[in-house]
Amino acid sequence: MDKPKGSNTIKIKLNGESMPFKEEPIIQKEQNRDEFTTIKIDPKLLDQDVFIETAAAKESIDESFDWIIPESSDNELEEFKIVSNQNSVKSSKKKVTSFSPISKKRNGSVLRSIIVTIVFAVLIGTSFGVIMLKFFVMDNNKPAVTQPVVEDKGGAKDTTKTPASSTAASLGAQTAFVVQGGAFSSETAAKEGVAQVKSTGTPAQTLAIDGKDYVFLGVADSLEAAKQLGTHYKANGVEDVFAKQIEIGEKKVSEINESEKSFLEASVSVFQQLSTVTASAISTNSISDETIKAVSRLGDQINKDSSKLSNEKVKNLNLDLTKAVEKVKAFQQSKETKTLIEAQQHLLNFLTVYYSL
């Protein structure tokens, strides 16, 4: 049996004659990517081989012929080259190995990315919420800040409380008209003179000016009114009295609140009006109803925000003016000069404190 190269025809010689035998090519079908490639062989070909072998057995032994046994199916599969089928198989294998795993891998990586993103978003949101919750809880739990309490041990140190919101008041220079009872070189001698004057029923207060201690007996709105007031004191047994004016420099008071500032700015005017009323009333022993109404309005003005005053000196100034107003109003009812003398005493106290601001 001859098998020419490049041909699929097999020639068989029987009794010296050539019989053409054409072997049909094995057709391979492309299967799915995940299945093995199978080769189908036509059954007729196998039946024809069986027929040829059977016919050969019936011939006589003497007849000679050339018989070539066909090669095994395995070799045929190896030698037959079907280009179209092999290319399709190779292309199918490439598709299986290249696209299917990558598609699965991509689907898995996308799913993992989504899960990781969700987990991180939940963790970040939870952490942020916990931090904000702790911040608000810590802020609400902060203890209230309290001012330390300063104990008063009887020293000369000023224990005036500083207002929560401090401001300052600028008070212009003032001129006060007073009745002077004497000048002393020492504070002790001045206090002894005050006690002596008060024993006669006359108001008196000491004031240190330029290194000397003076004793003042009353205040007025002018130098002439101060002279008339001094004449009244002389008639009551007080000697060596004379009218005088003193200059009070500009004052700047700090560490006070708004209510205290308003009071200080109005206090000088109230002091001058009360000085006029009391000095005139002592000399004439009378006060008009219109004057009493004006004095009442002054009292309302200085007591409007008296509960908001915390500075000790400011509180003392307010107290002296308030007492002077009360004494003037009391005179309108009792007509006793004693109440006017007491009003003058509160005005002298106001002058001493205001001068020391």
C-alpha positions in Angstrom: 0.0 0.0 0.0 1.5 3.3 -1.1 0.6 6.5 0.6 1.8 9.4 -1.5 2.8 12.6 0.2 0.3 15.4 0.2 -2.6 13.1 -0.8 -5.4 11.5 1.1 -5.9 8.6 -1.4 -4.7 5.0 -0.6 -4.1 2.5 -3.4 -4.6 -1.3 -2.9 -3.4 -3.9 -5.4 -5.7 -7.0 -5.6 -4.7 -9.8 -8.1 -2.3 -7.3 -9.7 -4.9 -4.7 -10.3 -5.0 -1.4 -8.6 -8.1 -0.5 -6.7 -8.4 3.1 -5.7 -9.4 3.7 -2.1 -10.0 7.1 -0.9 -9.9 7.7 2.8 -12.3 10.2 4.0 -10.8 12.9 6.3 -11.7 12.8 9.9 -13.9 15.7 10.7 -13.4 17.4 14.0 -16.1 19.5 15.5 -15.4 22.5 17.7 -16.9 21.9 21.1 -17.5 24.2 23.9 -14.6 25.9 25.5 -14.7 23.7 28.6 -15.1 20.3 26.7 -12.5 18.0 25.0 -12.3 17.9 21.2 -13.6 14.6 19.8 -13.0 13.0 16.4 -15.6 10.9 14.7 -14.7 8.2 12.2 -17.2 7.2 9.6 -18.5 3.6 10.3 -18.7 2.8 6.6 -14.9 3.1 6.5 -14.6 0.4 9.1 -17.1 -1.8 7.4 -15.3 -1.4 4.1 -12.1 -2.5 5.7 -13.8 -5.6 7.2 -15.2 -6.4 3.8 -11.8 -6.2 2.1 -10.3 -8.5 4.7 -13.1 -11.0 4.3 -12.7 -11.0 0.5 -9.0 -11.5 0.8 -9.5 -14.6 3.0 -11.7 -16.3 0.4 -8.9 -16.1 -2.3 -6.6 -19.0 -2.9 -3.4 -19.2 -1.1 -1.4 -19.3 -4.3 -2.6 -15.9 -5.4 -0.1 -13.4 -4.6 -0.8 -9.7 -4.0 0.8 -6.8 -2.2 -1.0 -6.0 1.1 -0.1 -2.9 3.0 -1.6 -2.7 6.5 -2.9 0.7 7.2 -1.3 2.6 9.9 -2.9 2.9 13.3 -5.5 5.5 14.1 -3.1 7.2 16.5 -0.5 7.8 13.7 -3.2 8.9 11.3 -4.3 11.5 13.8 -0.7 12.7 14.2 0.0 12.8 10.4 -3.2 14.2 9.2 -3.1 18.0 9.2 -6.4 19.7 9.0 -5.5 23.3 9.1 -8.9 24.7 9.6 -9.8 22.4 12.5 -6.5 22.8 14.3 -6.7 26.6 14.0 -10.2 26.6 15.4 -9.1 24.3 18.3 -6.1 26.5 19.1 -8.2 29.6 18.9 -10.8 28.1 21.2 -8.1 27.1 23.7 -6.7 30.6 23.6 -10.1 32.0 24.3 -10.6 29.6 27.2 -7.3 30.3 28.8 -7.3 34.1 28.1 -10.8 35.4 28.5 -12.7 33.1 30.9 -10.3 33.3 33.9 -9.7 37.1 33.4 -13.5 37.7 33.4 -13.9 35.7 36.6 -10.9 37.5 38.1 -12.3 40.9 37.1 -15.7 40.1 38.5 -14.1 39.0 41.8 -11.9 42.0 42.1 -14.8 44.4 41.5 -16.8 42.7 44.1 -13.9 42.8 46.6 -13.4 46.5 45.8 -17.1 47.3 46.5 -17.0 45.3 49.8 -13.8 47.0 51.0 -15.2 50.5 50.1 -18.4 49.8 52.1 -16.4 48.5 55.1 -14.1 51.6 55.1 -17.0 54.0 54.7 -18.7 52.4 57.7 -15.6 52.5 59.8 -14.8 56.1 59.0 -18.3 57.3 59.7 -18.5 55.4 63.0 -15.1 56.8 64.1 -16.1 60.3 63.2 -19.4 60.0 65.1 -17.6 58.6 68.2 -15.1 61.5 68.2 -17.8 64.1 67.9 -19.8 62.5 70.7 -16.8 62.4 73.0 -16.1 66.1 72.2 -19.6 67.2 73.1 -19.7 65.1 76.2 -16.3 66.4 77.4 -17.4 70.0 76.7 -20.6 69.6 78.7 -18.8 68.0 81.6 -16.3 70.8 82.1 -16.6 72.2 85.6 -17.7 75.8 86.0 -14.9 78.2 86.6 -15.4 80.1 89.8 -13.5 83.1 91.1 -11.4 82.5 94.2 -12.8 83.9 97.4 -10.5 86.4 99.0 -10.6 86.4 102.8 -10.6 89.7 104.6 -7.9 89.4 107.3 -8.3 93.0 108.5 -5.4 94.4 106.5 -5.3 97.7 104.7 -5.3 95.9 101.3 -8.2 96.9 99.0 -10.5 93.8 98.5 -12.7 95.5 95.9 -14.2 92.9 93.6 -13.3 93.4 89.9 -16.4 93.4 87.7 -16.9 90.7 85.1 -16.9 93.2 82.3 -14.8 96.2 83.4 -14.8 99.7 81.9 -13.5 103.1 82.9 -15.1 106.5 83.6 -13.4 109.9 83.0 -14.6 112.6 85.4 -13.7 116.2 84.6 -12.1 118.6 87.0 -14.5 120.1 89.6 -14.6 123.1 92.0 -16.1 122.7 95.4 -17.1 125.5 97.8 -16.7 124.6 101.4 -16.8 126.1 104.9 -13.4 125.4 106.5 -13.0 125.0 110.3 -9.3 124.7 110.6 -6.0 123.2 109.2 -3.8 120.7 111.1 -0.4 119.3 110.7 -1.4 115.8 111.7 -4.4 113.5 111.2 -4.7 113.0 114.9 -5.1 116.7 115.6 -7.6 117.1 112.8 -9.7 114.3 114.2 -9.7 116.0 117.6 -10.9 119.2 116.0 -13.7 117.2 114.2 -14.9 115.8 117.5 -14.9 119.3 119.1 -17.0 120.8 116.3 -19.5 118.0 116.2 -20.2 118.5 119.9 -21.8 121.9 119.0 -24.2 120.2 116.5 -22.3 121.2 113.4 -21.3 118.7 110.7 -17.5 118.1 110.2 -15.1 116.0 108.2 -11.4 115.8 107.6 -9.7 115.9 104.2 -6.0 115.6 103.5 -4.8 118.1 100.8 -1.2 118.7 99.9 0.2 117.1 103.1 -2.2 119.0 105.5 -5.4 117.8 107.2 -8.3 120.2 106.9 -11.5 120.2 108.8 -14.5 121.1 106.6 -17.9 122.0 108.2 -20.2 122.3 105.1 -20.6 122.5 101.3 -22.4 125.0 99.1 -22.8 125.8 95.4 -20.9 129.1 95.5 -18.5 131.0 97.6 -21.2 133.4 98.7 -23.4 130.6 99.8 -20.5 129.1 101.7 -20.0 132.4 103.6 -23.7 132.5 104.6 -23.4 128.9 105.9 -20.3 129.9 107.9 -22.1 132.8 109.5 -24.8 130.3 110.7 -22.2 128.1 112.2 -20.6 131.0 114.1 -23.9 131.8 115.6 -24.0 128.3 117.0 -20.6 128.7 118.8 -18.1 127.6 116.2 -15.1 129.9 115.9 -12.5 130.4 113.2 -14.6 129.5 110.2 -14.3 130.9 106.7 -15.5 130.1 103.1 -13.1 128.5 100.7 -13.0 126.9 97.3 -11.0 123.8 96.6 -10.1 122.3 93.2 -10.7 118.6 92.5 -8.6 117.4 89.6 -9.7 115.2 86.8 -10.5 111.6 87.8 -10.2 108.4 85.8 -11.8 105.5 87.5 -11.2 102.0 86.0 -12.3 98.5 86.8 -16.0 99.4 87.1 -19.1 98.2 85.3 -21.5 100.3 83.1 -23.9 101.0 85.9 -21.1 102.4 88.1 -19.8 104.5 85.3 -23.2 106.0 84.7 -23.6 106.8 88.4 -20.2 108.5 88.7 -20.9 110.7 85.7 -24.2 111.8 87.2 -23.1 112.0 90.8 -21.2 115.3 90.6 -24.3 117.1 89.3 -26.5 115.5 92.1 -24.0 116.5 94.7 -24.0 120.2 93.6 -27.8 120.4 93.5 -28.1 118.9 97.0 -25.4 121.2 98.3 -27.4 124.2 97.0 -30.6 122.9 98.6 -29.2 122.1 102.0 -27.1 125.2 102.4 -30.0 127.5 101.4 -32.4 125.5 103.7 -30.1 125.8 106.7 -29.8 129.6 106.2 -33.6 130.2 105.5 -35.0 127.2 107.4 -37.3 126.4 104.5 -37.6 124.3 101.3 -40.2 124.8 98.6 -42.4 122.0 97.3 -40.9 122.3 93.8 -37.4 121.8 95.3 -38.6 118.7 97.2 -40.0 117.2 93.9 -36.6 117.9 92.2 -34.8 116.2 95.1 -37.1 113.2 94.8 -36.2 112.9 91.1 -32.5 113.1 92.0 -33.1 110.2 94.4 -34.7 108.1 91.6 -31.8 108.9 89.3 -29.1 107.7 91.6 -30.9 104.6 92.8 -32.0 103.4 89.4 -29.1 100.8 89.1 -27.9 100.8 92.7 -28.3 97.0 92.9 -25.7 96.6 90.1 -23.0 98.6 92.0 -20.1 96.4 93.3 -17.1 98.8 93.7 -16.9 99.7 97.4 -16.1 103.4 96.9 -18.8 103.8 94.3 -21.3 102.1 96.6 -20.3 104.5 99.5 -20.8 107.5 97.2 -24.2 106.3 96.2 -25.1 105.6 99.9 -24.2 109.2 101.0 -26.1 110.8 98.2 -29.1 108.6 99.0 -29.0 109.5 102.7 -28.8 113.2 101.9 -31.9 113.0 99.7 -33.8 111.2 102.5 -32.8 113.8 105.1 -33.9 116.7 102.8 -37.3 115.0 102.3 -37.5 114.3 106.0 -37.0 118.1 106.7 -40.1 118.9 104.6 -42.2 116.9 107.1 -40.4 117.7 110.4 -39.1 121.2 109.8 -36.1 120.4 112.0 -32.8 121.9 111.1 -31.1 118.8 112.5 -32.1 116.8 109.5 -30.5 119.4 107.2 -27.3 119.2 109.3 -27.3 115.4 108.8 -27.8 115.9 105.1 -24.7 118.2 105.1 -22.7 115.6 106.9 -23.5 113.0 104.2 -22.4 115.5 101.5 -19.1 116.1 103.3 -18.6 112.3 103.4 -19.3 112.2 99.7 -16.7 114.9 99.0 -14.0 113.1 101.0 -14.5 109.8 99.1 -14.8 111.4 95.7 -11.6 113.4 96.3 -9.8 110.1 97.0 -10.8 108.4 93.8 
